[in-house]
Amino acid sequence: MCGDPAVTLQGNAQFDWINETMHRWEDDPSIVWKATTLHHPMWGKWYPDFANIVSNYLPLLQEFNFDLYFNGHEHVISYAHYNYTQVPKNYAHVPPQWMHYELSGYECDQDLESFFGSASETTRRIEFKKGEALHQVNTGMSGFDSYSLCLDRPTMGTFTYAQNVYKAFTQVHVQEDLVTIKSRGVEPTFGDVYDLYELVITNDVASSPDELLTN
């Protein structure tokens, strides 16, 4: 639909609304956590990173200090983050390897469960403090054919967990001082539910709503 004047007009109107909403939220002291949801991921281990989202939307999420980015689209379960201290603010040019097209020459496999960085199969727990990073959560698999995971494919996101084996869903629990996100698998034969990984984000400077409104 690129180049269609009607689509361009509607897209620009939506982008204006997004900017206005983010500015309004920035001035609202009662808002503690900020999250957004899109169909497509920003960063992937099957699809390459989506350049339009990275170049146009990610800078806004950084500018307004969003905590969470929920997505679907990929037939895998994955979690990745973007440290705010390590990410430049200017995306005038997105490197070609991060454009949204298929890349060749990478090792891609099925039947994988992979932990990256400090995450481990033993703990299955990932911990952050609020403001350290933007967190991308792939929210579930509906049971369609799963994608292969390309663990060595370059990406701007820092992946901590990825798997392509089970049907799965995500539970989100929000408190003022804590956000807990659990990705849970469903055993295909008997339907038993079990934990895949848990993301915990703590807010050390949390105050009561009354205190937030008076500060």
C-alpha beads as a LAMMPS data file, in Angstrom:
LAMMPS data file: protein, C-alpha beads

215 atoms
214 bonds

1 atom types
1 bond types

-500.0 500.0 xlo xhi
-500.0 500.0 ylo yhi
-500.0 500.0 zlo zhi

Masses

1 110.0

Atoms # bond

1 1 1 0.000 0.000 0.000
2 1 1 3.028 2.305 0.007
3 1 1 2.457 5.273 -2.270
4 1 1 -1.337 5.168 -1.986
5 1 1 -2.368 8.759 -1.060
6 1 1 -5.305 7.590 1.071
7 1 1 -3.103 5.226 3.062
8 1 1 -0.444 7.906 3.481
9 1 1 -3.070 10.354 4.763
10 1 1 -4.432 7.874 7.285
11 1 1 -0.930 6.853 8.361
12 1 1 0.098 10.463 8.974
13 1 1 -3.071 11.050 10.999
14 1 1 -2.330 7.988 13.116
15 1 1 1.264 9.118 13.648
16 1 1 0.008 12.553 14.780
17 1 1 -2.354 10.842 17.239
18 1 1 0.494 8.694 18.587
19 1 1 2.656 11.787 19.169
20 1 1 -0.173 13.698 20.855
21 1 1 -1.034 10.724 23.086
22 1 1 2.578 10.202 24.169
23 1 1 2.965 13.893 25.039
24 1 1 -0.274 13.790 27.042
25 1 1 0.865 10.698 28.933
26 1 1 4.219 12.325 29.638
27 1 1 2.412 15.129 31.485
28 1 1 0.209 12.753 33.511
29 1 1 1.848 12.048 36.909
30 1 1 -0.571 9.193 37.640
31 1 1 0.880 7.014 34.868
32 1 1 3.547 4.640 36.206
33 1 1 4.087 2.136 33.363
34 1 1 3.929 2.650 29.601
35 1 1 3.302 -0.181 27.156
36 1 1 2.435 -0.463 23.490
37 1 1 1.332 -3.341 21.298
38 1 1 1.854 -3.882 17.574
39 1 1 1.327 -6.903 15.374
40 1 1 4.926 -7.033 14.154
41 1 1 8.063 -7.283 16.301
42 1 1 10.824 -4.707 16.137
43 1 1 13.577 -7.311 16.472
44 1 1 13.477 -10.928 15.465
45 1 1 15.295 -14.242 15.328
46 1 1 13.330 -15.420 12.320
47 1 1 12.358 -12.289 10.422
48 1 1 15.089 -9.661 10.330
49 1 1 14.416 -6.491 12.311
50 1 1 11.546 -4.398 10.928
51 1 1 13.243 -1.256 9.632
52 1 1 10.135 0.954 9.488
53 1 1 9.291 0.286 13.124
54 1 1 12.906 0.699 14.233
55 1 1 13.417 3.960 12.358
56 1 1 10.009 5.595 12.974
57 1 1 8.489 4.188 16.157
58 1 1 11.394 3.114 18.357
59 1 1 12.726 6.706 18.751
60 1 1 9.348 7.743 20.172
61 1 1 9.337 4.837 22.616
62 1 1 12.805 5.897 23.772
63 1 1 11.960 9.589 23.985
64 1 1 8.919 8.915 26.160
65 1 1 10.533 6.132 28.213
66 1 1 8.226 3.235 27.381
67 1 1 8.666 0.054 29.370
68 1 1 7.074 -2.656 27.215
69 1 1 6.490 -3.524 23.572
70 1 1 4.109 -6.453 22.990
71 1 1 3.952 -8.142 19.584
72 1 1 2.741 -11.217 17.750
73 1 1 3.330 -12.206 14.094
74 1 1 6.305 -14.526 14.601
75 1 1 5.460 -18.190 15.235
76 1 1 8.025 -18.398 18.031
77 1 1 8.140 -17.343 21.668
78 1 1 10.885 -14.846 22.385
79 1 1 11.965 -12.034 24.661
80 1 1 14.428 -9.256 23.844
81 1 1 15.366 -5.924 25.397
82 1 1 17.013 -2.682 24.336
83 1 1 19.176 -0.960 26.962
84 1 1 18.487 2.763 26.915
85 1 1 22.085 3.580 27.808
86 1 1 23.389 1.655 24.790
87 1 1 21.026 2.890 22.092
88 1 1 21.611 6.036 20.015
89 1 1 18.702 8.429 19.729
90 1 1 19.131 9.116 15.988
91 1 1 17.838 6.598 13.459
92 1 1 18.247 8.689 10.310
93 1 1 19.818 5.662 8.634
94 1 1 19.012 2.055 9.423
95 1 1 21.873 -0.312 8.481
96 1 1 20.966 -2.588 5.540
97 1 1 21.296 -5.814 7.552
98 1 1 18.381 -4.667 9.699
99 1 1 15.977 -4.137 6.834
100 1 1 12.897 -6.360 6.599
101 1 1 13.856 -8.914 4.000
102 1 1 15.005 -12.494 4.162
103 1 1 18.705 -12.942 4.833
104 1 1 20.649 -16.020 3.784
105 1 1 23.665 -17.767 5.211
106 1 1 22.469 -18.182 8.790
107 1 1 21.969 -21.338 10.803
108 1 1 18.245 -21.854 11.413
109 1 1 16.706 -24.827 13.246
110 1 1 13.508 -26.213 14.700
111 1 1 12.968 -27.793 18.140
112 1 1 15.062 -25.241 20.011
113 1 1 14.843 -23.597 23.393
114 1 1 17.630 -21.082 23.870
115 1 1 18.680 -18.892 26.774
116 1 1 20.982 -15.927 26.219
117 1 1 23.048 -13.792 28.580
118 1 1 22.278 -14.156 32.274
119 1 1 19.089 -16.176 31.768
120 1 1 19.332 -19.887 32.474
121 1 1 17.194 -22.967 32.054
122 1 1 17.413 -23.492 35.820
123 1 1 15.957 -20.163 36.976
124 1 1 13.943 -19.185 33.876
125 1 1 13.744 -15.719 35.462
126 1 1 14.866 -12.418 33.922
127 1 1 15.071 -9.326 36.142
128 1 1 15.356 -5.611 35.337
129 1 1 14.758 -2.301 37.030
130 1 1 12.325 0.180 35.505
131 1 1 14.056 2.590 33.132
132 1 1 16.952 0.294 32.285
133 1 1 15.532 -0.962 29.001
134 1 1 12.626 -1.265 26.617
135 1 1 11.306 -4.845 26.722
136 1 1 9.886 -6.664 23.688
137 1 1 7.642 -9.631 24.469
138 1 1 6.349 -11.967 21.781
139 1 1 2.985 -12.733 23.321
140 1 1 2.109 -16.214 22.092
141 1 1 1.878 -19.039 19.558
142 1 1 -1.537 -20.108 18.335
143 1 1 -0.559 -23.576 17.163
144 1 1 0.231 -22.785 13.539
145 1 1 3.456 -24.175 12.101
146 1 1 6.395 -22.759 14.037
147 1 1 9.239 -20.850 12.417
148 1 1 12.839 -21.934 12.592
149 1 1 15.057 -19.940 14.952
150 1 1 18.116 -18.279 13.423
151 1 1 20.168 -17.702 16.554
152 1 1 23.165 -16.205 14.737
153 1 1 21.137 -13.728 12.681
154 1 1 22.113 -10.094 13.440
155 1 1 19.570 -8.009 15.327
156 1 1 19.462 -4.695 17.178
157 1 1 17.628 -6.289 20.087
158 1 1 19.389 -8.190 22.862
159 1 1 17.635 -11.543 23.046
160 1 1 17.450 -13.435 26.321
161 1 1 14.983 -16.206 25.498
162 1 1 13.664 -17.888 22.340
163 1 1 11.899 -21.173 21.534
164 1 1 9.813 -22.598 18.724
165 1 1 8.525 -25.869 20.143
166 1 1 5.233 -25.371 21.969
167 1 1 1.902 -23.628 21.827
168 1 1 2.113 -20.796 24.341
169 1 1 0.577 -17.642 25.773
170 1 1 1.663 -14.737 27.988
171 1 1 0.283 -13.552 31.334
172 1 1 0.894 -9.958 32.444
173 1 1 0.453 -8.782 36.043
174 1 1 0.930 -5.065 36.777
175 1 1 1.411 -3.393 40.145
176 1 1 2.785 0.047 40.895
177 1 1 6.109 -1.318 42.063
178 1 1 6.296 -4.462 39.914
179 1 1 5.448 -5.866 36.502
180 1 1 5.544 -9.651 36.131
181 1 1 5.286 -11.290 32.728
182 1 1 5.064 -15.068 32.422
183 1 1 5.336 -16.892 29.116
184 1 1 3.622 -20.253 29.531
185 1 1 3.676 -23.319 27.299
186 1 1 0.846 -25.767 26.657
187 1 1 1.706 -29.453 26.408
188 1 1 0.127 -30.525 23.090
189 1 1 -1.187 -33.962 24.100
190 1 1 -2.766 -33.386 27.525
191 1 1 -2.954 -29.572 27.616
192 1 1 -0.846 -29.188 30.755
193 1 1 0.405 -25.633 31.311
194 1 1 3.954 -24.921 32.455
195 1 1 6.314 -21.925 32.688
196 1 1 8.727 -21.081 29.884
197 1 1 10.270 -17.907 31.327
198 1 1 9.391 -15.066 33.694
199 1 1 10.266 -11.384 33.237
200 1 1 10.224 -9.180 36.351
201 1 1 10.582 -5.378 36.181
202 1 1 10.791 -3.548 39.513
203 1 1 10.013 0.094 40.190
204 1 1 12.145 1.158 43.149
205 1 1 10.802 4.727 43.221
206 1 1 7.140 3.764 43.219
207 1 1 4.849 6.026 45.213
208 1 1 1.180 5.855 46.030
209 1 1 -1.197 7.462 43.495
210 1 1 -1.940 10.296 45.960
211 1 1 1.767 11.032 46.351
212 1 1 2.274 10.988 42.590
213 1 1 -0.511 13.510 42.077
214 1 1 0.846 15.903 44.706
215 1 1 4.520 15.802 43.571

Bonds

1 1 1 2
2 1 2 3
3 1 3 4
4 1 4 5
5 1 5 6
6 1 6 7
7 1 7 8
8 1 8 9
9 1 9 10
10 1 10 11
11 1 11 12
12 1 12 13
13 1 13 14
14 1 14 15
15 1 15 16
16 1 16 17
17 1 17 18
18 1 18 19
19 1 19 20
20 1 20 21
21 1 21 22
22 1 22 23
23 1 23 24
24 1 24 25
25 1 25 26
26 1 26 27
27 1 27 28
28 1 28 29
29 1 29 30
30 1 30 31
31 1 31 32
32 1 32 33
33 1 33 34
34 1 34 35
35 1 35 36
36 1 36 37
37 1 37 38
38 1 38 39
39 1 39 40
40 1 40 41
41 1 41 42
42 1 42 43
43 1 43 44
44 1 44 45
45 1 45 46
46 1 46 47
47 1 47 48
48 1 48 49
49 1 49 50
50 1 50 51
51 1 51 52
52 1 52 53
53 1 53 54
54 1 54 55
55 1 55 56
56 1 56 57
57 1 57 58
58 1 58 59
59 1 59 60
60 1 60 61
61 1 61 62
62 1 62 63
63 1 63 64
64 1 64 65
65 1 65 66
66 1 66 67
67 1 67 68
68 1 68 69
69 1 69 70
70 1 70 71
71 1 71 72
72 1 72 73
73 1 73 74
74 1 74 75
75 1 75 76
76 1 76 77
77 1 77 78
78 1 78 79
79 1 79 80
80 1 80 81
81 1 81 82
82 1 82 83
83 1 83 84
84 1 84 85
85 1 85 86
86 1 86 87
87 1 87 88
88 1 88 89
89 1 89 90
90 1 90 91
91 1 91 92
92 1 92 93
93 1 93 94
94 1 94 95
95 1 95 96
96 1 96 97
97 1 97 98
98 1 98 99
99 1 99 100
100 1 100 101
101 1 101 102
102 1 102 103
103 1 103 104
104 1 104 105
105 1 105 106
106 1 106 107
107 1 107 108
108 1 108 109
109 1 109 110
110 1 110 111
111 1 111 112
112 1 112 113
113 1 113 114
114 1 114 115
115 1 115 116
116 1 116 117
117 1 117 118
118 1 118 119
119 1 119 120
120 1 120 121
121 1 121 122
122 1 122 123
123 1 123 124
124 1 124 125
125 1 125 126
126 1 126 127
127 1 127 128
128 1 128 129
129 1 129 130
130 1 130 131
131 1 131 132
132 1 132 133
133 1 133 134
134 1 134 135
135 1 135 136
136 1 136 137
137 1 137 138
138 1 138 139
139 1 139 140
140 1 140 141
141 1 141 142
142 1 142 143
143 1 143 144
144 1 144 145
145 1 145 146
146 1 146 147
147 1 147 148
148 1 148 149
149 1 149 150
150 1 150 151
151 1 151 152
152 1 152 153
153 1 153 154
154 1 154 155
155 1 155 156
156 1 156 157
157 1 157 158
158 1 158 159
159 1 159 160
160 1 160 161
161 1 161 162
162 1 162 163
163 1 163 164
164 1 164 165
165 1 165 166
166 1 166 167
167 1 167 168
168 1 168 169
169 1 169 170
170 1 170 171
171 1 171 172
172 1 172 173
173 1 173 174
174 1 174 175
175 1 175 176
176 1 176 177
177 1 177 178
178 1 178 179
179 1 179 180
180 1 180 181
181 1 181 182
182 1 182 183
183 1 183 184
184 1 184 185
185 1 185 186
186 1 186 187
187 1 187 188
188 1 188 189
189 1 189 190
190 1 190 191
191 1 191 192
192 1 192 193
193 1 193 194
194 1 194 195
195 1 195 196
196 1 196 197
197 1 197 198
198 1 198 199
199 1 199 200
200 1 200 201
201 1 201 202
202 1 202 203
203 1 203 204
204 1 204 205
205 1 205 206
206 1 206 207
207 1 207 208
208 1 208 209
209 1 209 210
210 1 210 211
211 1 211 212
212 1 212 213
213 1 213 214
214 1 214 215
